[in-house]
């Protein structure tokens, strides 16, 4: 990784070679490029998440509900018959 002295040397060379006006334009273009890259990255992540949400919603529709035991019919009362 570059340290501060190396970055300052590169900046000085850029200023000497291109001049202050071109260096400012270069910095502006670089900042705009970084901004556009981040915006496109966020858009791509959003587009990647949408199908996953749809799959999750569909999987919830097809999940089998927990099995419930049917209620037993009421027991018939056993009363003695009078004859």
SENUMAR-476458 format. One record per residue: residue number from 0; residue in three letters; x, y, z of N, C-alpha, C, CB in turn. Coordinates in steps of 0.02 Angstrom, whole numbers, plus 50000, padded with zeros to 5 digits. Glycine has a CB too. Example, Ala and Ser with C-alpha at 12.3 -4.5 7.8 and 13.67 -1.06 7.14 Angstrom:
<atoms>
atom k->0&r->ALA&n.xx->50660&n.yy->49716&n.zz->50390&ca.xx->50615&ca.yy->49775&ca.zz->50390&c.xx->50660&c.yy->49835&c.zz->50390&cb.xx->50565&cb.yy->49776&cb.zz->50452 $
atom k->1&r->SER&n.xx->50642&n.yy->49888&n.zz->50354&ca.xx->50684&ca.yy->49947&ca.zz->50357&c.xx->50645&c.yy->50002&c.zz->50394&cb.xx->50704&cb.yy->49970&cb.zz->50286 $
</atoms>
This chain:
<atoms>
atom k->0&r->UNK&n.xx->50043&n.yy->49941&n.zz->50000&ca.xx->50000&ca.yy->50000&ca.zz->50000&c.xx->50045&c.yy->50062&c.zz->50000&cb.xx->49952&cb.yy->50000&cb.zz->50061 $
atom k->1&r->UNK&n.xx->50021&n.yy->50113&n.zz->49966&ca.xx->50060&ca.yy->50174&ca.zz->49961&c.xx->50052&c.yy->50216&c.zz->50025&cb.xx->50038&cb.yy->50215&cb.zz->49900 $
atom k->2&r->UNK&n.xx->50108&n.yy->50245&n.zz->50046&ca.xx->50106&ca.yy->50288&ca.zz->50104&c.xx->50095&c.yy->50360&c.zz->50082&cb.xx->50171&cb.yy->50282&cb.zz->50144 $
atom k->3&r->UNK&n.xx->50092&n.yy->50405&n.zz->50130&ca.xx->50080&ca.yy->50476&ca.zz->50116&c.xx->50137&c.yy->50506&c.zz->50074&cb.xx->50072&cb.yy->50514&cb.zz->50181 $
atom k->4&r->UNK&n.xx->50201&n.yy->50492&n.zz->50089&ca.xx->50254&ca.yy->50522&ca.zz->50048&c.xx->50249&c.yy->50501&c.zz->49974&cb.xx->50322&cb.yy->50502&cb.zz->50075 $
atom k->5&r->UNK&n.xx->50232&n.yy->50438&n.zz->49961&ca.xx->50226&ca.yy->50415&ca.zz->49892&c.xx->50168&c.yy->50449&c.zz->49857&cb.xx->50217&cb.yy->50339&cb.zz->49891 $
atom k->6&r->UNK&n.xx->50111&n.yy->50456&n.zz->49892&ca.xx->50053&ca.yy->50489&ca.zz->49862&c.xx->50068&c.yy->50563&c.zz->49846&cb.xx->49993&cb.yy->50484&cb.zz->49909 $
atom k->7&r->UNK&n.xx->50104&n.yy->50597&n.zz->49891&ca.xx->50122&ca.yy->50667&ca.zz->49879&c.xx->50169&c.yy->50673&c.zz->49818&cb.xx->50155&cb.yy->50697&cb.zz->49941 $
atom k->8&r->UNK&n.xx->50215&n.yy->50626&n.zz->49811&ca.xx->50261&ca.yy->50626&ca.zz->49754&c.xx->50222&c.yy->50616&c.zz->49688&cb.xx->50314&cb.yy->50572&cb.zz->49761 $
atom k->9&r->UNK&n.xx->50174&n.yy->50569&n.zz->49688&ca.xx->50133&ca.yy->50557&ca.zz->49629&c.xx->50092&c.yy->50620&c.zz->49612&cb.xx->50087&cb.yy->50496&cb.zz->49639 $
atom k->10&r->UNK&n.xx->50063&n.yy->50652&n.zz->49663&ca.xx->50025&ca.yy->50713&ca.zz->49652&c.xx->50068&c.yy->50768&c.zz->49623&cb.xx->49994&cb.yy->50736&cb.zz->49718 $
atom k->11&r->UNK&n.xx->50129&n.yy->50775&n.zz->49647&ca.xx->50175&ca.yy->50826&ca.zz->49621&c.xx->50192&c.yy->50813&c.zz->49548&cb.xx->50239&cb.yy->50829&cb.zz->49663 $
atom k->12&r->UNK&n.xx->50204&n.yy->50750&n.zz->49530&ca.xx->50219&ca.yy->50733&ca.zz->49461&c.xx->50159&c.yy->50748&c.zz->49416&cb.xx->50240&cb.yy->50659&cb.zz->49455 $
atom k->13&r->UNK&n.xx->50100&n.yy->50731&n.zz->49439&ca.xx->50039&ca.yy->50744&ca.zz->49400&c.xx->50031&c.yy->50819&c.zz->49389&cb.xx->49977&cb.yy->50714&cb.zz->49435 $
atom k->14&r->UNK&n.xx->50043&n.yy->50859&n.zz->49441&ca.xx->50036&ca.yy->50931&ca.zz->49433&c.xx->50086&c.yy->50960&c.zz->49384&cb.xx->50044&cb.yy->50966&cb.zz->49500 $
atom k->15&r->UNK&n.xx->50148&n.yy->50934&n.zz->49386&ca.xx->50199&ca.yy->50959&ca.zz->49340&c.xx->50183&c.yy->50939&c.zz->49268&cb.xx->50268&cb.yy->50932&cb.zz->49360 $
atom k->16&r->UNK&n.xx->50162&n.yy->50876&n.zz->49258&ca.xx->50151&ca.yy->50851&ca.zz->49191&c.xx->50087&c.yy->50881&c.zz->49160&cb.xx->50146&cb.yy->50775&cb.zz->49192 $
atom k->17&r->UNK&n.xx->50033&n.yy->50881&n.zz->49197&ca.xx->49969&ca.yy->50902&ca.zz->49168&c.xx->49949&c.yy->50974&c.zz->49185&cb.xx->49915&cb.yy->50855&cb.zz->49192 $
atom k->18&r->UNK&n.xx->49976&n.yy->51003&n.zz->49236&ca.xx->49956&ca.yy->51070&ca.zz->49256&c.xx->49897&c.yy->51066&c.zz->49304&cb.xx->49939&cb.yy->51113&cb.zz->49195 $
atom k->19&r->UNK&n.xx->49884&n.yy->51122&n.zz->49338&ca.xx->49832&ca.yy->51124&ca.zz->49389&c.xx->49763&c.yy->51115&c.zz->49359&cb.xx->49836&cb.yy->51189&cb.zz->49428 $
atom k->20&r->UNK&n.xx->49750&n.yy->51145&n.zz->49301&ca.xx->49683&ca.yy->51140&ca.zz->49270&c.xx->49665&c.yy->51070&c.zz->49250&cb.xx->49679&cb.yy->51185&cb.zz->49209 $
atom k->21&r->UNK&n.xx->49711&n.yy->51036&n.zz->49218&ca.xx->49697&ca.yy->50967&ca.zz->49197&c.xx->49693&c.yy->50920&c.zz->49257&cb.xx->49752&cb.yy->50942&cb.zz->49149 $
atom k->22&r->UNK&n.xx->49733&n.yy->50933&n.zz->49309&ca.xx->49730&ca.yy->50891&ca.zz->49368&c.xx->49662&c.yy->50898&c.zz->49403&cb.xx->49788&cb.yy->50909&cb.zz->49417 $
atom k->23&r->UNK&n.xx->49635&n.yy->50959&n.zz->49405&ca.xx->49569&ca.yy->50969&ca.zz->49435&c.xx->49515&c.yy->50932&c.zz->49394&cb.xx->49552&cb.yy->51044&cb.zz->49439 $
atom k->24&r->UNK&n.xx->49520&n.yy->50936&n.zz->49328&ca.xx->49472&ca.yy->50901&ca.zz->49286&c.xx->49477&c.yy->50825&c.zz->49296&cb.xx->49484&cb.yy->50918&cb.zz->49212 $
atom k->25&r->UNK&n.xx->49540&n.yy->50802&n.zz->49302&ca.xx->49551&ca.yy->50730&ca.zz->49313&c.xx->49520&c.yy->50709&c.zz->49380&cb.xx->49626&cb.yy->50714&cb.zz->49313 $
atom k->26&r->UNK&n.xx->49530&n.yy->50749&n.zz->49432&ca.xx->49501&ca.yy->50733&ca.zz->49497&c.xx->49425&c.yy->50732&c.zz->49495&cb.xx->49524&cb.yy->50783&cb.zz->49549 $
atom k->27&r->UNK&n.xx->49396&n.yy->50781&n.zz->49459&ca.xx->49323&ca.yy->50784&ca.zz->49453&c.xx->49297&c.yy->50722&c.zz->49416&cb.xx->49302&cb.yy->50848&cb.zz->49416 $
atom k->28&r->UNK&n.xx->49331&n.yy->50703&n.zz->49363&ca.xx->49311&ca.yy->50644&ca.zz->49324&c.xx->49318&c.yy->50581&c.zz->49366&cb.xx->49352&cb.yy->50638&cb.zz->49260 $
atom k->29&r->UNK&n.xx->49371&n.yy->50577&n.zz->49404&ca.xx->49382&ca.yy->50519&ca.zz->49447&c.xx->49326&c.yy->50513&c.zz->49500&cb.xx->49451&cb.yy->50523&cb.zz->49482 $
atom k->30&r->UNK&n.xx->49309&n.yy->50569&n.zz->49531&ca.xx->49255&ca.yy->50569&ca.zz->49581&c.xx->49188&c.yy->50549&c.zz->49551&cb.xx->49249&cb.yy->50637&cb.zz->49613 $
atom k->31&r->UNK&n.xx->49174&n.yy->50574&n.zz->49490&ca.xx->49112&ca.yy->50556&ca.zz->49456&c.xx->49111&c.yy->50482&c.zz->49439&cb.xx->49102&cb.yy->50599&cb.zz->49392 $
atom k->32&r->UNK&n.xx->49168&n.yy->50456&n.zz->49418&ca.xx->49172&ca.yy->50385&ca.zz->49402&c.xx->49160&c.yy->50341&c.zz->49462&cb.xx->49239&cb.yy->50369&cb.zz->49371 $
atom k->33&r->UNK&n.xx->49189&n.yy->50360&n.zz->49519&ca.xx->49179&ca.yy->50322&ca.zz->49581&c.xx->49106&c.yy->50324&c.zz->49602&cb.xx->49224&cb.yy->50349&cb.zz->49638 $
atom k->34&r->UNK&n.xx->49075&n.yy->50383&n.zz->49596&ca.xx->49004&ca.yy->50390&ca.zz->49614&c.xx->48960&c.yy->50346&c.zz->49570&cb.xx->48982&cb.yy->50464&cb.zz->49608 $
atom k->35&r->UNK&n.xx->48972&n.yy->50347&n.zz->49504&ca.xx->48934&ca.yy->50306&ca.zz->49458&c.xx->48944&c.yy->50231&c.zz->49472&cb.xx->48954&cb.yy->50321&cb.zz->49386 $
atom k->36&r->UNK&n.xx->49005&n.yy->50212&n.zz->49487&ca.xx->49019&ca.yy->50142&ca.zz->49503&c.xx->48979&c.yy->50119&c.zz->49564&cb.xx->49094&cb.yy->50131&cb.zz->49514 $
atom k->37&r->UNK&n.xx->48980&n.yy->50160&n.zz->49617&ca.xx->48943&ca.yy->50142&ca.zz->49677&c.xx->48868&c.yy->50138&c.zz->49665&cb.xx->48958&cb.yy->50193&cb.zz->49733 $
atom k->38&r->UNK&n.xx->48842&n.yy->50184&n.zz->49624&ca.xx->48771&ca.yy->50184&ca.zz->49608&c.xx->48753&c.yy->50121&c.zz->49569&cb.xx->48752&cb.yy->50247&cb.zz->49568 $
atom k->39&r->UNK&n.xx->48793&n.yy->50103&n.zz->49521&ca.xx->48780&ca.yy->50042&ca.zz->49482&c.xx->48787&c.yy->49979&c.zz->49525&cb.xx->48827&cb.yy->50038&cb.zz->49423 $
atom k->40&r->UNK&n.xx->48834&n.yy->49980&n.zz->49571&ca.xx->48842&ca.yy->49923&ca.zz->49616&c.xx->48780&c.yy->49913&c.zz->49659&cb.xx->48905&cb.yy->49933&cb.zz->49661 $
atom k->41&r->UNK&n.xx->48753&n.yy->49968&n.zz->49685&ca.xx->48692&ca.yy->49963&ca.zz->49726&c.xx->48633&c.yy->49939&c.zz->49685&cb.xx->48676&cb.yy->50031&cb.zz->49758 $
atom k->42&r->UNK&n.xx->48628&n.yy->49962&n.zz->49623&ca.xx->48574&ca.yy->49941&ca.zz->49579&c.xx->48580&c.yy->49866&c.zz->49564&cb.xx->48575&cb.yy->49981&cb.zz->49513 $
atom k->43&r->UNK&n.xx->48641&n.yy->49843&n.zz->49552&ca.xx->48652&ca.yy->49772&ca.zz->49539&c.xx->48635&c.yy->49729&c.zz->49599&cb.xx->48724&cb.yy->49760&cb.zz->49519 $
atom k->44&r->UNK&n.xx->48652&n.yy->49752&n.zz->49658&ca.xx->48635&ca.yy->49714&ca.zz->49719&c.xx->48560&c.yy->49711&c.zz->49728&cb.xx->48668&cb.yy->49746&cb.zz->49781 $
atom k->45&r->UNK&n.xx->48526&n.yy->49766&n.zz->49713&ca.xx->48453&ca.yy->49768&ca.zz->49719&c.xx->48422&c.yy->49719&c.zz->49670&cb.xx->48426&cb.yy->49838&cb.zz->49707 $
atom k->46&r->UNK&n.xx->48446&n.yy->49718&n.zz->49608&ca.xx->48420&ca.yy->49673&ca.zz->49558&c.xx->48434&c.yy->49600&c.zz->49576&cb.xx->48449&cb.yy->49689&cb.zz->49490 $
atom k->47&r->UNK&n.xx->48488&n.yy->49587&n.zz->49611&ca.xx->48505&ca.yy->49519&ca.zz->49631&c.xx->48461&c.yy->49496&c.zz->49689&cb.xx->48579&cb.yy->49513&cb.zz->49650 $
atom k->48&r->UNK&n.xx->48439&n.yy->49543&n.zz->49731&ca.xx->48398&ca.yy->49526&ca.zz->49790&c.xx->48326&c.yy->49512&c.zz->49771&cb.xx->48402&cb.yy->49580&cb.zz->49841 $
atom k->49&r->UNK&n.xx->48299&n.yy->49545&n.zz->49719&ca.xx->48229&ca.yy->49538&ca.zz->49702&c.xx->48209&c.yy->49466&c.zz->49686&cb.xx->48212&cb.yy->49582&cb.zz->49642 $
atom k->50&r->UNK&n.xx->48246&n.yy->49429&n.zz->49644&ca.xx->48227&ca.yy->49360&ca.zz->49632&c.xx->48230&c.yy->49317&c.zz->49695&cb.xx->48271&cb.yy->49329&cb.zz->49578 $
atom k->51&r->UNK&n.xx->48277&n.yy->49332&n.zz->49739&ca.xx->48282&ca.yy->49293&ca.zz->49801&c.xx->48221&c.yy->49303&c.zz->49844&cb.xx->48345&cb.yy->49313&cb.zz->49840 $
atom k->52&r->UNK&n.xx->48195&n.yy->49365&n.zz->49846&ca.xx->48134&ca.yy->49378&ca.zz->49885&c.xx->48075&c.yy->49340&c.zz->49855&cb.xx->48119&cb.yy->49453&cb.zz->49887 $
atom k->53&r->UNK&n.xx->48071&n.yy->49338&n.zz->49788&ca.xx->48017&ca.yy->49302&ca.zz->49756&c.xx->48020&c.yy->49227&c.zz->49772&cb.xx->48019&cb.yy->49313&cb.zz->49680 $
atom k->54&r->UNK&n.xx->48080&n.yy->49200&n.zz->49772&ca.xx->48088&ca.yy->49129&ca.zz->49788&c.xx->48068&c.yy->49116&c.zz->49860&cb.xx->48162&cb.yy->49106&cb.zz->49776 $
atom k->55&r->UNK&n.xx->48086&n.yy->49160&n.zz->49905&ca.xx->48067&ca.yy->49152&ca.zz->49975&c.xx->47992&c.yy->49155&c.zz->49983&cb.xx->48100&cb.yy->49205&cb.zz->50019 $
atom k->56&r->UNK&n.xx->47959&n.yy->49201&n.zz->49947&ca.xx->47886&ca.yy->49206&ca.zz->49951&c.xx->47854&c.yy->49143&c.zz->49924&cb.xx->47861&cb.yy->49267&cb.zz->49913 $
atom k->57&r->UNK&n.xx->47880&n.yy->49117&n.zz->49868&ca.xx->47852&ca.yy->49056&ca.zz->49840&c.xx->47863&c.yy->48996&c.zz->49886&cb.xx->47882&cb.yy->49042&cb.zz->49772 $
atom k->58&r->UNK&n.xx->47921&n.yy->48993&n.zz->49917&ca.xx->47934&ca.yy->48936&ca.zz->49962&c.xx->47888&c.yy->48938&c.zz->50022&cb.xx->48007&cb.yy->48937&cb.zz->49984 $
atom k->59&r->UNK&n.xx->47868&n.yy->48998&n.zz->50044&ca.xx->47821&ca.yy->49002&ca.zz->50099&c.xx->47752&c.yy->48977&c.zz->50078&cb.xx->47816&cb.yy->49074&cb.zz->50126 $
atom k->60&r->UNK&n.xx->47734&n.yy->48986&n.zz->50015&ca.xx->47669&ca.yy->48962&ca.zz->49991&c.xx->47666&c.yy->48886&c.zz->49989&cb.xx->47654&cb.yy->48990&cb.zz->49923 $
atom k->61&r->UNK&n.xx->47723&n.yy->48855&n.zz->49973&ca.xx->47723&ca.yy->48783&ca.zz->49965&c.xx->47745&c.yy->48745&c.zz->50027&cb.xx->47768&cb.yy->48765&cb.zz->49909 $
atom k->62&r->UNK&n.xx->47759&n.yy->48780&n.zz->50080&ca.xx->47777&ca.yy->48745&ca.zz->50142&c.xx->47716&c.yy->48707&c.zz->50166&cb.xx->47803&cb.yy->48794&cb.zz->50197 $
atom k->63&r->UNK&n.xx->47728&n.yy->48646&n.zz->50190&ca.xx->47672&ca.yy->48607&ca.zz->50216&c.xx->47658&c.yy->48631&c.zz->50287&cb.xx->47687&cb.yy->48531&cb.zz->50215 $
atom k->64&r->UNK&n.xx->47595&n.yy->48642&n.zz->50302&ca.xx->47579&ca.yy->48665&ca.zz->50369&c.xx->47592&c.yy->48609&c.zz->50419&cb.xx->47505&cb.yy->48688&cb.zz->50374 $
atom k->65&r->UNK&n.xx->47602&n.yy->48625&n.zz->50481&ca.xx->47614&ca.yy->48572&ca.zz->50530&c.xx->47554&c.yy->48526&c.zz->50532&cb.xx->47629&cb.yy->48602&cb.zz->50600 $
atom k->66&r->UNK&n.xx->47569&n.yy->48462&n.zz->50537&ca.xx->47514&ca.yy->48414&ca.zz->50537&c.xx->47474&c.yy->48420&c.zz->50601&cb.xx->47541&cb.yy->48342&cb.zz->50530 $
atom k->67&r->UNK&n.xx->47409&n.yy->48422&n.zz->50591&ca.xx->47364&ca.yy->48426&ca.zz->50650&c.xx->47327&c.yy->48360&c.zz->50653&cb.xx->47314&cb.yy->48486&cb.zz->50645 $
atom k->68&r->UNK&n.xx->47314&n.yy->48339&n.zz->50712&ca.xx->47277&ca.yy->48277&ca.zz->50721&c.xx->47203&c.yy->48294&c.zz->50719&cb.xx->47297&cb.yy->48240&cb.zz->50787 $
atom k->69&r->UNK&n.xx->47165&n.yy->48258&n.zz->50679&ca.xx->47094&ca.yy->48273&ca.zz->50677&c.xx->47062&c.yy->48258&c.zz->50744&cb.xx->47058&cb.yy->48233&cb.zz->50621 $
atom k->70&r->UNK&n.xx->47014&n.yy->48299&n.zz->50760&ca.xx->46980&ca.yy->48288&ca.zz->50825&c.xx->46940&c.yy->48223&c.zz->50821&cb.xx->46933&cb.yy->48349&cb.zz->50843 $
atom k->71&r->UNK&n.xx->46942&n.yy->48187&n.zz->50876&ca.xx->46904&ca.yy->48124&ca.zz->50879&c.xx->46830&c.yy->48141&c.zz->50885&cb.xx->46928&cb.yy->48080&cb.zz->50940 $
atom k->72&r->UNK&n.xx->46787&n.yy->48100&n.zz->50854&ca.xx->46716&ca.yy->48113&ca.zz->50860&c.xx->46694&c.yy->48104&c.zz->50933&cb.xx->46676&cb.yy->48066&cb.zz->50814 $
atom k->73&r->UNK&n.xx->46645&n.yy->48140&n.zz->50952&ca.xx->46623&ca.yy->48135&ca.zz->51022&c.xx->46602&c.yy->48063&c.zz->51038&cb.xx->46565&cb.yy->48183&cb.zz->51035 $
atom k->74&r->UNK&n.xx->46620&n.yy->48041&n.zz->51096&ca.xx->46605&ca.yy->47973&ca.zz->51117&c.xx->46530&c.yy->47968&c.zz->51131&cb.xx->46646&cb.yy->47954&cb.zz->51180 $
atom k->75&r->UNK&n.xx->46500&n.yy->47912&n.zz->51109&ca.xx->46429&ca.yy->47902&ca.zz->51121&c.xx->46418&c.yy->47886&c.zz->51194&cb.xx->46401&cb.yy->47845&cb.zz->51076 $
atom k->76&r->UNK&n.xx->46367&n.yy->47917&n.zz->51221&ca.xx->46353&ca.yy->47905&ca.zz->51292&c.xx->46323&c.yy->47835&c.zz->51299&cb.xx->46305&cb.yy->47959&cb.zz->51322 $
atom k->77&r->UNK&n.xx->46346&n.yy->47802&n.zz->51349&ca.xx->46320&ca.yy->47735&ca.zz->51361&c.xx->46268&c.yy->47740&c.zz->51417&cb.xx->46378&cb.yy->47684&cb.zz->51378 $
atom k->78&r->UNK&n.xx->46205&n.yy->47743&n.zz->51398&ca.xx->46152&ca.yy->47744&ca.zz->51448&c.xx->46114&c.yy->47679&c.zz->51444&cb.xx->46104&cb.yy->47806&cb.zz->51438 $
atom k->79&r->UNK&n.xx->46099&n.yy->47651&n.zz->51501&ca.xx->46061&ca.yy->47587&ca.zz->51499&c.xx->45991&c.yy->47599&c.zz->51472&cb.xx->46058&cb.yy->47554&cb.zz->51570 $
atom k->80&r->UNK&n.xx->45970&n.yy->47553&n.zz->51430&ca.xx->45904&ca.yy->47558&ca.zz->51401&c.xx->45854&c.yy->47525&c.zz->51447&cb.xx->45902&cb.yy->47526&cb.zz->51331 $
atom k->81&r->UNK&n.xx->45799&n.yy->47556&n.zz->51455&ca.xx->45746&ca.yy->47526&ca.zz->51496&c.xx->45702&c.yy->47481&c.zz->51452&cb.xx->45703&cb.yy->47581&cb.zz->51531 $
atom k->82&r->UNK&n.xx->45691&n.yy->47421&n.zz->51472&ca.xx->45651&ca.yy->47375&ca.zz->51433&c.xx->45586&c.yy->47358&c.zz->51465&cb.xx->45687&cb.yy->47313&cb.zz->51420 $
</atoms>
